[in-house]
Amino acid sequence: MSHYLTIDVGGTQIKYALIQENGSIGETSTCPTPQGSLDAFLEVIFAIIESLKTTIQGIAFSIPGKVDTEAGVIYFGGALTYLDQLPLKQIIQERYGIKVALQNDAKAAALAEVWLGSLKGVHDGAVIVLGTGVGGGVVLNGKLRMGPHFQAGELSLGTLDLSKPGFEKMIGMAGSAVRMIETINKTLGNQDIKDGRLAFDAILSGNEQALAIFRDYCQQIAYLILNLQAFLDLTTYAIGGGISSQPIVIEEIKNQYLAILEANPVLKMNLPELTILPTTLKNEANLVGALYTLLTTE
């Protein structure tokens, strides 16, 4: 069976693995993501490829930013701004003479769920990835929607709360799981404001301050789903990101969505109850979805 090298580039670490063409993942490895230097980034990528190049039939990347999957060019690059306008596909192909594919990280997660996860067999659905911002992938008529600008599903750029100033009104801030955790820890006086375990311990123990922040957060995600539903009429929403491993997250998003419908007869009349569930592939979704992009690229 053929093996492929799949590389998931994150803001703090690069994860990579050999994956079989059926999506079976071998041992994964990680290394720090270079900060602020394109040359250092390429050196790391070349070193990974050199160590495995004799055993692979192709290389697939999951990468932040707006990704032109046809030309293999990255724009913006998310937190890794040095990736902006990088023709990574061309660079790798010219150096190694091997098939290469690139995919935006959130869209890769969505493709993984379509191929082997929670959206398998779903005709119209979406993946919503809750992390530092809010990533997404929308599946229409069984296919991932890319858009003419490769920007479909960039949920962070939408607006939820017009009463807030600047970026705070946008989905990327209102729907940030990291910000929700930090807010809970700051409110409770916890020293490590980034510790998700401390925040969820407080939520699960019934701390009223933590629960109020958590419920408000889940309501924001429910409104995001409501807006997507009004525009796109989907059947299934798969929620990903680290916090989705907590069952209370999916449960509360469902509760908030139903509460919104119950409070508004017009909405209840027009919008259906939906399937809202966690993603299946969790931390390996980006790797698997990147490979799916490679396998389905001409």
Secondary structure, 3 states (H helix, E strand, C coil): CCEEEEEEECCCEEEEEEEECCCCEEEEEEEECCCCCHHHHHHHHHHHHHHHHHHCCEEEEEECCEEECCCCEEECCCCCHHHCCECHHHHHHHHHCCEEEEEEHHHHHHHHHHHHCCCCCCCCEEEEEECCCEEEEEEECCEECCCCCCCCCCHHHCECCCCCCHHHHEHHHHCCHHHHHHHHHHHHCCCCCCCHHHHHHHHHCCCHHHHHHHHHHHHHHHHHHHHHHHHHCCCEEEEECHHHHCHHHHHHHHHHHHHHHHHCHHHHHHCCCCEEEECCCHHHHHHHHHHHHHHCCC
